[in-house]
Amino acid sequence: MNGIRRLLDRLALYLPAVLMALFALGSWWLVRSLPSLLAEPKSKQVRYEPDYFLSGFSVKSFDSTGRLTRELSGDRAQHFPDIDTLDISQVQMRGQNQEGKRVIARSDRAIAKGDGSLVTFIGNVQFTQPASMKADKPQAAIELRSQEIQAFVKEERLVSHVPVEIRRGQDVFTAERMAMNSKTGEYELSGKVRGVVNPAKR
């Protein structure tokens, strides 16, 4: 009986140390395992497969007053849901802002974001703004040519990171990069810039 009591006393003496060792072992396992437990599961590989096709189509956008603001048409288009973009071949876009300025854009291909905020024109890109009148003064037609131009539709900005040619009436400018604000009519040309300005006729 005394032997059993001695054994229980000895066990009671070492029990806290054993429990501390178990806690320490559990903590070590938890620290080692936590990164893998909290790690985000590997994302599934994105499959860029179209979910629908369009052929010989035309899409029109109107403002709150019912005025036609832009029209996008093309020979063929396919929509990729994973990145929410529309890939269009032989595209043409016609637009008009609140001041009545019109623009026509054409290219071999265009990639448009699903919300319509950005359209990237690729291959033989041509933007044309027809001649107009402003404050009873004639405004010369403007033509942009490049192999790639990004149109930020809502902001009315055009950006090109590749060589571009700008024709305004008889004036011709070339640059390696361009940023244009359609609202203000301002151009920012960078890189190797060249220009030929013809004197205005009186």
C-alpha positions as CSV (number, residue, x, y, z in Angstrom):
1,M,0.0,0.0,0.0
2,N,2.8,2.3,0.9
3,G,4.5,1.5,-2.5
4,I,1.4,2.5,-4.4
5,R,1.2,5.7,-2.5
6,R,4.8,6.4,-3.2
7,L,4.2,5.8,-6.9
8,L,1.2,8.1,-7.0
9,D,3.2,10.8,-5.2
10,R,6.0,10.4,-7.7
11,L,3.6,10.6,-10.6
12,A,2.0,13.7,-9.2
13,L,5.5,15.2,-8.9
14,Y,6.4,14.5,-12.6
15,L,2.9,15.1,-14.1
16,P,3.3,18.9,-14.5
17,A,6.6,18.4,-16.3
18,V,5.0,15.8,-18.6
19,L,2.1,18.1,-19.4
20,M,4.5,21.0,-20.1
21,A,6.4,18.7,-22.5
22,L,3.1,17.8,-24.2
23,F,2.1,21.4,-24.5
24,A,5.5,22.3,-25.9
25,L,5.4,19.4,-28.4
26,G,1.8,20.5,-29.4
27,S,2.9,24.2,-29.9
28,W,5.9,23.1,-32.0
29,W,3.6,21.0,-34.2
30,L,1.1,23.9,-34.5
31,V,3.8,26.4,-35.5
32,R,5.2,24.1,-38.0
33,S,1.9,23.1,-39.5
34,L,0.1,26.5,-39.4
35,P,1.7,27.9,-42.6
36,S,0.5,25.0,-44.6
37,L,-2.9,25.0,-43.0
38,L,-3.4,28.7,-43.7
39,A,-1.9,28.7,-47.1
40,E,-4.4,29.5,-49.8
41,P,-5.3,26.6,-52.0
42,K,-3.6,26.6,-55.4
43,S,-5.8,28.5,-57.8
44,K,-7.1,26.6,-60.7
45,Q,-5.4,27.1,-64.0
46,V,-7.3,29.8,-65.9
47,R,-8.7,28.5,-69.2
48,Y,-9.0,31.1,-71.8
49,E,-11.9,29.6,-73.7
50,P,-14.7,31.8,-75.2
51,D,-18.2,31.3,-74.0
52,Y,-20.0,32.9,-77.0
53,F,-19.3,34.2,-80.5
54,L,-20.6,37.1,-82.5
55,S,-20.6,37.5,-86.3
56,G,-21.4,40.7,-88.3
57,F,-22.5,42.5,-85.1
58,S,-23.1,46.0,-84.0
59,V,-23.4,47.3,-80.4
60,K,-24.7,50.8,-79.6
61,S,-24.5,52.8,-76.4
62,F,-26.8,55.7,-75.4
63,D,-26.6,58.3,-72.7
64,S,-29.4,59.2,-70.2
65,T,-31.1,61.4,-72.8
66,G,-31.2,58.7,-75.4
67,R,-28.5,60.2,-77.5
68,L,-26.2,57.8,-79.4
69,T,-22.7,58.1,-77.9
70,R,-20.9,55.3,-79.6
71,E,-21.3,52.3,-81.8
72,L,-19.0,49.3,-82.0
73,S,-19.1,46.9,-84.9
74,G,-17.0,44.1,-86.2
75,D,-16.8,41.0,-88.5
76,R,-16.4,38.5,-85.7
77,A,-16.0,38.6,-81.9
78,Q,-15.5,36.1,-79.1
79,H,-16.0,36.7,-75.4
80,F,-13.6,35.3,-72.7
81,P,-15.5,35.1,-69.4
82,D,-12.3,34.4,-67.3
83,I,-10.9,37.9,-68.1
84,D,-14.2,39.5,-69.2
85,T,-12.9,40.7,-72.5
86,L,-14.3,40.8,-76.0
87,D,-11.8,40.0,-78.8
88,I,-13.0,41.6,-82.1
89,S,-11.7,41.3,-85.6
90,Q,-12.0,44.0,-88.3
91,V,-13.5,46.4,-85.8
92,Q,-15.0,49.9,-86.3
93,M,-16.0,52.3,-83.6
94,R,-17.9,55.5,-84.0
95,G,-18.3,57.9,-81.1
96,Q,-19.6,61.4,-80.3
97,N,-19.0,63.4,-77.1
98,Q,-21.3,66.0,-75.5
99,E,-19.7,68.8,-77.5
100,G,-20.6,67.0,-80.7
101,K,-17.1,66.0,-81.6
102,R,-17.2,62.8,-83.7
103,V,-14.5,60.2,-84.1
104,I,-14.2,57.1,-86.2
105,A,-11.8,54.3,-85.3
106,R,-10.8,51.3,-87.4
107,S,-8.3,48.4,-86.9
108,D,-7.6,44.8,-87.7
109,R,-8.4,43.8,-84.2
110,A,-9.6,45.2,-80.9
111,I,-9.7,43.9,-77.3
112,A,-12.5,45.5,-75.2
113,K,-13.0,45.2,-71.5
114,G,-16.4,44.0,-70.4
115,D,-17.4,47.3,-68.8
116,G,-16.5,49.2,-71.9
117,S,-14.0,51.4,-70.2
118,L,-11.0,50.4,-72.3
119,V,-10.7,49.3,-75.9
120,T,-7.2,48.4,-77.3
121,F,-7.0,48.7,-81.1
122,I,-4.3,46.6,-82.7
123,G,-3.0,46.4,-86.3
124,N,-3.4,49.2,-88.9
125,V,-5.1,51.4,-86.4
126,Q,-6.7,54.6,-87.8
127,F,-8.6,57.3,-85.8
128,T,-10.3,60.0,-87.7
129,Q,-11.9,63.1,-86.4
130,P,-13.8,64.9,-89.2
131,A,-13.4,68.6,-89.9
132,S,-15.8,70.8,-87.9
133,M,-16.6,74.3,-86.9
134,K,-15.8,75.9,-83.5
135,A,-16.8,79.4,-82.6
136,D,-17.4,80.0,-86.4
137,K,-13.8,78.9,-87.1
138,P,-13.1,75.8,-89.2
139,Q,-11.3,73.0,-87.4
140,A,-9.1,70.8,-89.6
141,A,-9.7,67.1,-89.7
142,I,-7.4,65.0,-87.5
143,E,-6.1,61.5,-88.3
144,L,-4.0,59.2,-86.1
145,R,-2.3,56.1,-87.4
146,S,-0.4,53.5,-85.4
147,Q,-0.2,49.8,-84.8
148,E,-1.7,50.0,-81.3
149,I,-3.8,52.6,-79.6
150,Q,-5.6,52.3,-76.3
151,A,-8.9,54.2,-76.0
152,F,-10.0,55.0,-72.5
153,V,-13.6,55.6,-73.5
154,K,-15.1,57.2,-70.3
155,E,-12.1,59.5,-69.9
156,E,-11.9,60.3,-73.6
157,R,-8.2,59.6,-73.7
158,L,-6.1,57.9,-76.4
159,V,-2.7,56.4,-75.5
160,S,-0.1,54.8,-77.7
161,H,3.2,53.2,-76.5
162,V,4.3,52.5,-80.1
163,P,5.2,54.9,-83.0
164,V,2.3,57.0,-84.1
165,E,1.6,59.5,-86.9
166,I,-0.7,62.5,-86.5
167,R,-2.1,64.5,-89.4
168,R,-4.0,67.7,-88.7
169,G,-4.9,69.2,-92.0
170,Q,-1.6,69.7,-93.8
171,D,0.5,69.3,-90.7
172,V,2.2,66.0,-90.0
173,F,3.8,64.8,-86.7
174,T,5.4,61.5,-85.8
175,A,6.4,60.3,-82.3
176,E,7.4,57.1,-80.5
177,R,4.7,57.5,-77.9
178,M,1.5,59.6,-77.5
179,A,-1.1,60.6,-75.0
180,M,-4.1,62.6,-76.2
181,N,-6.9,64.2,-74.2
182,S,-9.9,64.4,-76.4
183,K,-11.7,66.8,-74.1
184,T,-9.0,69.4,-74.2
185,G,-7.5,68.5,-77.6
186,E,-4.0,68.4,-76.0
187,Y,-1.3,66.0,-77.2
188,E,1.7,64.7,-75.3
189,L,4.3,63.4,-77.7
190,S,7.5,61.7,-76.4
191,G,10.5,59.8,-77.7
192,K,11.8,60.9,-81.1
193,V,9.3,63.6,-82.2
194,R,9.3,65.1,-85.7
195,G,6.8,67.6,-87.2
196,V,6.1,69.4,-90.4
197,V,3.9,72.5,-90.0
198,N,2.5,74.2,-93.0
199,P,1.7,77.9,-92.8
200,A,-2.0,78.7,-92.5
201,K,-3.7,80.0,-95.6
202,R,-5.2,83.5,-95.3
